[in-house]
Amino acid sequence: MSRTILVVDDEPGFRELYAATLGEAGLRVHTASSAEEALSWLADNSPDMVVSDVRMPGASGLDLLRSVRSTAPALPFLLVTAFADVRDAVTALRLGAVDYLAKPVDLDELLACVQDTLGLGPQGQTAVPTELLAGIVAVSPQMQALLRDAWRIGQSQATVLLAGESGTGKEVLARFIHRCSSRAGGPMVCVNCAAVPPTLLAAELFGHERGAFTGAVARSQGRFREAQGGTLFLDEIGDMPLDIQPVLLRAIEERTVSPLGGRGEIPVDIRLVAATHQALDAAVQAGRFRADLYYRLNVVALELPPLRERTEDILPLARHFLALRGESRRISRAAAQALVAHSWPGNVRELANALERARLLARSDVILPEHLPLAVQRSLPSAGQRFHPAQTDDAQTGAPLQSAVPPVATLAENEIAAIRRALAMTQDNRTRAAELLGISRRGLIKKLKRLGIPK
């Protein structure tokens, strides 16, 4: 029999996101936008668990917990908040809450907490629909897990903050989130905040009337209104000038814009996705970024791993870039060794440029190390070093070469083995497995995602 979860949150995006995540695992979900609405529903219904935000207009999540405890003392209750407060956490646990999670919530952690509390085994991963993955190359477990999270998040209206080094593919992921959403039929408008002069950024985003400033020879509706009914992607949001940040915050909160030189507010209906290569929490501490804007953007956070941490993707991406140009050239074993060994500080963008250079220089149907940039050539392992990239091409036959078995297990391999043993010994109970490993359950979940260990 399917279990029923009551999700309480005043933010529609969070309600939809939690409902989609729990529903995907086979749970029935009912949602409420306030503590009062939740209590009204609870008067006639008996869910198996409650997941509630803490800070809400009117009665808080703690108030709801106190009321529920008076009538249903054994009902499991999980609290979630964007404002981590030790006193609230202590109060929640004293009142019998099963846990206290901070936003942005790790969806796997949320699901694990609900499943552990209800004594349910983890469900198999639901595959992302193939048609949504067109043009995306993701072989590594890290990227496959990231795409599953992005797919689930895409089905909500929640604001998303994408983090990661330059060149990791944040715009590609933003477009994927747009394709996964109910707004896929609407426009996808992209703005690079670092590429627009600071004096013109406000007009670029919010629009302007003719004559509003020197050079404004025609009226402009602005990017917010261009994205009406769709998704607005603000890349390099960390480079936004401080004087524009409060205007952006108001536009996000009120869903209205005021064009420069205009009168009145114009409503907009958009889904916002932002991206940065900077550590915004550090920028907040340094006074370069508003804390209230950071919290408003950081509703759901996704981090793209650098290419050097997902080496399984390097050769498939290299072949993908060649195929985009209609090339049938093969990558020699030595060139493949150099590609896999390089650290790729420029990430996927640098890899694409390297393959474009190789394509132009190669005079035969085989790409050799000398066709690659000098920095990549220098990464070629010296003779005698072991090499085991997945699926390199033999220069003579084009047949995939088998990976060599490493003589010594890496630290990551030892870590994976230890985690698998702990999960096997506890029948996949993450709480008990974390205790065996001497780490927190949250730490275990992060390791599972980082190492690509499937549920």
C-alpha positions as CSV (number, residue, x, y, z in Angstrom):
1,M,0.0,0.0,0.0
2,S,1.4,3.4,-1.0
3,R,2.2,5.8,1.8
4,T,0.8,9.4,1.9
5,I,3.1,12.4,2.6
6,L,1.7,15.9,3.5
7,V,4.0,18.6,2.1
8,V,3.6,22.1,3.6
9,D,5.4,25.1,2.1
10,D,4.3,28.6,1.2
11,E,6.6,28.6,-1.9
12,P,4.8,26.8,-4.9
13,G,8.2,25.9,-6.4
14,F,9.2,23.9,-3.3
15,R,5.9,22.2,-3.0
16,E,6.0,21.0,-6.6
17,L,9.7,20.0,-6.3
18,Y,9.2,17.9,-3.2
19,A,5.9,16.4,-4.6
20,A,7.7,15.4,-7.8
21,T,10.6,13.8,-6.0
22,L,8.5,11.8,-3.5
23,G,5.9,10.9,-6.2
24,E,8.6,9.5,-8.4
25,A,9.5,7.1,-5.5
26,G,5.9,5.8,-5.5
27,L,4.6,7.9,-2.6
28,R,1.3,9.7,-2.6
29,V,1.6,13.4,-1.9
30,H,-0.8,16.0,-0.7
31,T,0.3,19.7,-0.6
32,A,-0.7,22.7,1.5
33,S,0.5,26.3,1.2
34,S,0.2,27.2,4.9
35,A,0.0,25.7,8.4
36,E,-3.6,26.6,8.6
37,E,-4.5,24.8,5.4
38,A,-2.5,21.8,6.6
39,L,-4.4,21.6,9.9
40,S,-7.7,21.9,8.0
41,W,-6.7,18.9,5.8
42,L,-5.4,16.9,8.8
43,A,-8.7,17.2,10.5
44,D,-10.2,14.7,8.0
45,N,-7.1,12.8,6.8
46,S,-4.2,10.8,8.3
47,P,-1.0,10.9,6.3
48,D,2.0,8.7,7.1
49,M,4.4,11.7,7.4
50,V,4.5,15.5,7.2
51,V,7.3,17.5,5.5
52,S,6.9,21.2,6.4
53,D,8.8,24.4,5.9
54,V,9.5,26.4,9.1
55,R,9.2,30.0,8.1
56,M,5.8,30.7,6.6
57,P,3.3,33.6,6.8
58,G,1.0,33.1,9.7
59,A,1.6,30.0,11.8
60,S,5.1,28.6,11.4
61,G,6.2,25.0,10.8
62,L,7.0,24.7,14.6
63,D,3.5,25.9,15.4
64,L,2.1,23.3,13.1
65,L,4.3,20.6,14.7
66,R,3.0,21.6,18.2
67,S,-0.6,21.4,17.0
68,V,0.0,18.0,15.4
69,R,1.7,16.6,18.5
70,S,-1.4,17.4,20.6
71,T,-3.6,15.2,18.3
72,A,-1.2,12.8,16.6
73,P,1.9,12.3,18.9
74,A,3.3,9.5,16.8
75,L,3.0,11.1,13.3
76,P,6.5,11.5,11.8
77,F,7.4,15.1,11.1
78,L,10.3,16.5,9.0
79,L,11.1,20.2,9.1
80,V,12.8,22.2,6.3
81,T,14.0,25.8,6.4
82,A,16.0,28.3,4.4
83,F,17.1,30.0,7.6
84,A,19.1,27.4,9.7
85,D,18.7,28.3,13.3
86,V,20.1,26.2,16.1
87,R,17.4,27.2,18.5
88,D,14.6,26.2,16.1
89,A,16.4,22.9,15.4
90,V,16.7,22.1,19.1
91,T,13.0,23.0,19.6
92,A,12.0,20.8,16.6
93,L,13.9,17.8,17.9
94,R,12.5,18.3,21.4
95,L,9.0,18.3,19.9
96,G,9.8,15.0,18.2
97,A,10.7,16.0,14.7
98,V,12.5,13.2,12.9
99,D,15.0,15.6,11.3
100,Y,15.7,19.2,10.4
101,L,17.0,19.9,6.9
102,A,18.4,23.2,5.5
103,K,17.4,24.7,2.1
104,P,18.4,24.2,-0.6
105,V,17.5,20.6,0.2
106,D,19.4,17.8,-1.4
107,L,16.6,15.9,-3.0
108,D,18.2,12.5,-2.5
109,E,18.7,13.4,1.2
110,L,15.0,14.4,1.5
111,L,13.9,11.1,-0.1
112,A,16.3,9.1,2.0
113,C,15.0,10.7,5.2
114,V,11.4,9.9,4.3
115,Q,12.2,6.3,3.2
116,D,14.3,5.7,6.3
117,T,11.6,7.1,8.6
118,L,8.8,5.0,7.0
119,G,11.0,1.9,6.8
120,L,10.9,1.8,3.0
121,G,13.6,0.5,0.8
122,P,15.2,2.8,-1.8
123,Q,13.5,2.7,-5.2
124,G,15.2,2.3,-8.6
125,Q,16.2,5.4,-10.5
126,T,13.6,6.6,-13.0
127,A,15.3,7.2,-16.3
128,V,15.3,10.6,-17.9
129,P,13.2,10.5,-21.2
130,T,15.6,10.0,-24.1
131,E,14.2,12.8,-26.2
132,L,15.1,15.4,-23.6
133,L,18.8,14.3,-23.8
134,A,19.3,15.3,-27.4
135,G,22.8,16.8,-27.9
136,I,23.9,16.0,-24.3
137,V,26.9,13.7,-23.7
138,A,27.0,12.3,-20.1
139,V,28.6,8.9,-19.6
140,S,30.0,9.5,-16.1
141,P,27.9,8.6,-13.1
142,Q,28.2,12.1,-11.7
143,M,26.7,13.7,-14.8
144,Q,24.0,11.1,-15.1
145,A,23.0,11.7,-11.5
146,L,23.1,15.5,-12.1
147,L,20.8,15.2,-15.1
148,R,18.3,13.1,-13.1
149,D,18.2,15.9,-10.5
150,A,17.9,18.6,-13.1
151,W,15.0,16.6,-14.8
152,R,13.1,16.4,-11.5
153,I,13.8,20.1,-10.7
154,G,12.8,21.1,-14.3
155,Q,9.3,19.9,-13.7
156,S,8.8,22.5,-10.9
157,Q,8.8,26.3,-11.2
158,A,11.6,26.7,-8.6
159,T,14.4,29.1,-9.2
160,V,17.6,27.3,-9.9
161,L,21.2,28.4,-9.2
162,L,23.9,26.6,-11.3
163,A,27.5,26.6,-10.0
164,G,30.7,25.3,-11.5
165,E,33.9,26.3,-13.1
166,S,33.9,28.2,-16.4
167,G,33.3,26.0,-19.4
168,T,31.6,23.1,-17.6
169,G,28.3,23.5,-19.5
170,K,26.1,25.6,-17.3
171,E,24.1,27.0,-20.2
172,V,23.6,23.5,-21.7
173,L,22.2,22.4,-18.3
174,A,20.0,25.5,-18.1
175,R,18.5,24.7,-21.6
176,F,18.0,21.1,-20.5
177,I,16.0,22.4,-17.4
178,H,13.9,24.5,-19.7
179,R,13.2,21.5,-22.0
180,C,12.1,19.5,-19.0
181,S,9.6,22.2,-17.8
182,S,6.0,23.0,-18.6
183,R,7.5,26.2,-20.2
184,A,9.3,24.3,-22.9
185,G,7.0,25.8,-25.5
186,G,8.0,29.3,-24.4
187,P,11.1,31.3,-25.1
188,M,14.5,30.6,-23.5
189,V,16.3,34.0,-23.1
190,C,20.0,34.1,-22.1
191,V,21.9,37.1,-20.7
192,N,25.5,37.0,-19.8
193,C,25.7,39.6,-17.0
194,A,29.5,39.9,-17.4
195,A,29.3,40.7,-21.1
196,V,26.9,43.7,-20.8
197,P,28.5,47.0,-19.7
198,P,27.3,47.8,-16.1
199,T,25.7,51.1,-17.1
200,L,23.5,49.3,-19.7
201,L,22.6,46.1,-17.7
202,A,19.5,47.5,-16.1
203,A,18.1,48.6,-19.4
204,E,19.1,45.3,-21.0
205,L,17.2,43.4,-18.3
206,F,14.2,45.6,-17.5
207,G,13.8,47.5,-20.7
208,H,13.6,51.3,-21.4
209,E,11.5,53.9,-23.1
210,R,12.8,56.0,-26.0
211,G,15.0,58.8,-24.7
212,A,15.4,57.4,-21.3
213,F,19.2,57.9,-21.6
214,T,21.7,58.9,-24.1
215,G,21.6,56.5,-27.0
216,A,18.1,55.2,-26.3
217,V,16.8,56.0,-29.7
218,A,14.1,53.3,-29.6
219,R,11.9,51.7,-27.0
220,S,13.1,48.2,-25.7
221,Q,11.0,45.8,-23.7
222,G,13.9,44.2,-22.0
223,R,15.0,40.5,-21.4
224,F,12.5,39.9,-18.6
225,R,9.5,40.6,-20.9
226,E,11.2,38.8,-23.8
227,A,11.2,35.6,-21.6
228,Q,7.4,36.0,-20.9
229,G,5.9,32.5,-20.5
230,G,9.4,30.9,-20.7
231,T,12.8,30.8,-18.9
232,L,15.2,33.6,-18.3
233,F,18.8,32.4,-17.9
234,L,21.2,34.9,-16.1
235,D,24.7,33.7,-16.6
236,E,27.7,35.0,-14.5
237,I,25.2,36.4,-12.0
238,G,28.1,37.0,-9.6
239,D,29.4,39.8,-11.8
240,M,26.2,41.8,-11.5
241,P,26.8,45.3,-10.1
242,L,25.7,46.0,-6.5
243,D,23.4,48.9,-7.5
244,I,21.4,46.7,-9.8
245,Q,21.0,43.8,-7.4
246,P,18.1,45.3,-5.3
247,V,16.2,46.0,-8.5
248,L,16.7,42.4,-9.6
249,L,15.6,41.2,-6.2
250,R,12.4,43.1,-6.4
251,A,11.7,41.9,-10.0
252,I,12.1,38.2,-8.8
253,E,10.0,38.7,-5.6
254,E,7.2,40.7,-7.2
255,R,7.4,39.3,-10.7
256,T,7.1,42.8,-12.1
257,V,9.6,45.1,-13.9
258,S,9.7,48.9,-14.3
259,P,11.4,50.0,-17.6
260,L,13.8,52.9,-17.4
261,G,12.0,56.1,-18.2
262,G,8.6,54.4,-17.8
263,R,5.9,54.6,-15.3
264,G,4.3,51.8,-13.3
265,E,5.1,48.1,-12.9
266,I,4.6,45.6,-15.7
267,P,3.9,42.0,-14.6
268,V,6.1,39.2,-16.0
269,D,5.7,35.4,-15.9
270,I,9.1,33.8,-16.1
271,R,11.1,30.9,-14.6
272,L,14.5,32.1,-13.5
273,V,17.8,30.1,-13.8
274,A,21.0,31.8,-12.8
275,A,24.6,30.6,-13.0
276,T,28.0,31.5,-11.7
277,H,31.6,30.3,-11.6
278,Q,32.2,32.3,-8.4
279,A,31.5,31.2,-4.8
280,L,28.5,33.5,-4.1
281,D,28.6,32.8,-0.3
282,A,32.1,34.2,-0.2
283,A,31.0,37.1,-2.3
284,V,28.2,37.8,0.2
285,Q,30.8,37.7,3.1
286,A,33.0,40.1,1.1
287,G,30.1,42.5,0.5
288,R,30.1,42.1,-3.2
289,F,26.8,40.3,-3.4
290,R,23.6,40.9,-1.5
291,A,22.7,38.2,1.0
292,D,18.9,38.5,0.4
293,L,19.4,38.1,-3.4
294,Y,21.7,35.1,-2.9
295,Y,19.0,33.4,-0.7
296,R,16.3,34.2,-3.3
297,L,18.4,32.7,-6.1
298,N,19.7,29.7,-4.1
299,V,16.3,28.0,-4.0
300,V,17.6,24.9,-5.7
301,A,21.4,24.6,-6.3
302,L,23.1,22.3,-8.8
303,E,26.9,22.1,-9.2
304,L,28.5,20.9,-12.4
305,P,31.7,18.9,-11.8
306,P,34.9,20.0,-13.7
307,L,35.9,17.8,-16.6
308,R,39.0,16.5,-14.8
309,E,36.6,14.8,-12.2
310,R,34.6,13.0,-14.9
311,T,37.2,11.6,-17.2
312,E,34.7,9.0,-18.5
313,D,33.1,11.9,-20.5
314,I,36.3,13.2,-22.2
315,L,36.5,10.8,-25.1
316,P,32.7,10.6,-25.8
317,L,32.7,14.4,-25.8
318,A,35.7,14.5,-28.1
319,R,33.9,12.2,-30.6
320,H,30.7,14.2,-30.2
321,F,32.5,17.5,-31.2
322,L,34.0,15.7,-34.3
323,A,30.6,14.4,-35.2
324,L,29.0,17.8,-35.0
325,R,31.4,18.9,-37.8
326,G,30.5,15.8,-39.9
327,E,33.9,14.3,-39.2
328,S,34.6,10.6,-39.3
329,R,38.2,10.9,-38.1
330,R,39.3,8.5,-35.4
331,I,41.3,9.4,-32.3
332,S,44.6,7.5,-32.0
333,R,45.5,5.7,-28.8
334,A,48.2,8.2,-28.0
335,A,46.0,11.2,-28.7
336,A,43.3,9.6,-26.4
337,Q,45.9,9.2,-23.7
338,A,46.8,12.8,-23.9
339,L,43.1,13.9,-23.8
340,V,42.4,11.8,-20.8
341,A,45.5,12.8,-18.9
342,H,45.1,16.6,-19.4
343,S,43.6,18.5,-16.5
344,W,41.3,20.7,-18.7
345,P,41.3,24.0,-16.7
346,G,38.9,25.3,-19.4
347,N,36.7,22.2,-19.1
348,V,34.4,21.3,-21.9
349,R,34.9,24.6,-23.8
350,E,38.7,23.9,-23.9
351,L,38.1,20.4,-25.1
352,A,35.8,21.6,-27.9
353,N,38.5,24.1,-29.0
354,A,41.2,21.4,-28.9
355,L,39.2,19.1,-31.1
356,E,38.5,22.0,-33.6
357,R,42.2,22.6,-33.8
358,A,42.9,18.9,-34.3
359,R,40.2,18.7,-37.0
360,L,41.8,21.5,-39.0
361,L,45.4,20.2,-38.7
362,A,44.9,16.5,-39.3
363,R,45.5,15.6,-42.9
364,S,44.6,11.9,-42.5
365,D,41.6,10.1,-41.0
366,V,43.4,9.7,-37.7
367,I,43.9,12.4,-35.0
368,L,47.4,12.2,-33.6
369,P,48.9,13.9,-30.5
370,E,50.7,16.5,-32.7
371,H,47.4,17.7,-33.9
372,L,46.4,18.7,-30.3
373,P,47.3,21.9,-28.5
374,L,50.8,21.9,-26.9
375,A,49.4,21.9,-23.4
376,V,47.5,18.8,-24.1
377,Q,50.5,17.1,-25.8
378,R,52.5,17.8,-22.7
379,S,50.0,15.8,-20.7
380,L,50.8,12.6,-22.6
381,P,51.9,10.0,-20.1
382,S,55.5,8.9,-20.4
383,A,56.3,5.3,-21.5
384,G,55.6,2.8,-18.8
385,Q,52.8,4.8,-17.1
386,R,49.6,2.8,-16.9
387,F,46.6,4.0,-19.0
388,H,43.1,2.8,-18.9
389,P,40.7,5.3,-20.6
390,A,37.3,3.9,-21.5
391,Q,36.8,3.1,-25.2
392,T,39.8,4.6,-27.0
393,D,40.1,4.0,-30.7
394,D,42.8,1.9,-32.4
395,A,44.4,3.9,-35.1
396,Q,44.5,0.9,-37.5
397,T,41.2,-0.7,-37.0
398,G,39.0,1.8,-35.2
399,A,38.0,-0.9,-32.8
400,P,37.6,0.0,-29.1
401,L,40.5,-1.0,-26.9
402,Q,39.8,-2.6,-23.6
403,S,40.7,-0.8,-20.4
404,A,43.6,-2.1,-18.5
405,V,43.0,-3.2,-14.9
406,P,44.9,-1.0,-12.5
407,P,47.3,-2.9,-10.3
408,V,46.5,-0.9,-7.2
409,A,43.0,0.3,-6.2
410,T,42.7,4.1,-6.1
411,L,41.5,6.0,-3.0
412,A,38.1,6.5,-4.7
413,E,37.8,2.7,-5.4
414,N,38.6,1.9,-1.8
415,E,36.0,4.5,-0.6
416,I,33.4,3.0,-3.0
417,A,34.1,-0.5,-1.7
418,A,33.8,0.5,1.9
419,I,30.5,2.3,1.3
420,R,29.1,-0.7,-0.6
421,R,30.1,-3.0,2.2
422,A,28.4,-0.8,4.8
423,L,25.2,-0.6,2.7
424,A,25.2,-4.4,2.2
425,M,25.7,-5.0,5.9
426,T,22.7,-2.7,6.8
427,Q,20.4,-3.8,4.0
428,D,20.8,-0.3,2.4
429,N,19.8,1.6,5.5
430,R,21.7,4.8,5.0
431,T,21.5,5.9,8.6
432,R,23.0,2.7,10.0
433,A,25.6,2.6,7.1
434,A,26.7,6.1,8.0
435,E,27.2,5.1,11.6
436,L,29.3,2.1,10.6
437,L,31.5,4.4,8.4
438,G,31.8,7.0,11.1
439,I,30.2,9.8,9.1
440,S,26.8,11.6,9.1
441,R,24.0,10.4,7.0
442,R,24.1,13.7,5.1
443,G,27.9,13.1,4.5
444,L,27.1,9.6,3.2
445,I,24.5,10.9,0.8
446,K,26.9,13.5,-0.6
447,K,29.6,10.8,-1.1
448,L,27.1,8.6,-2.9
449,K,26.3,11.4,-5.3
450,R,30.0,12.4,-5.8
451,L,31.2,8.9,-6.4
452,G,28.2,8.0,-8.6
453,I,27.1,5.0,-6.5
454,P,23.5,4.2,-7.7
455,K,20.7,3.7,-5.3
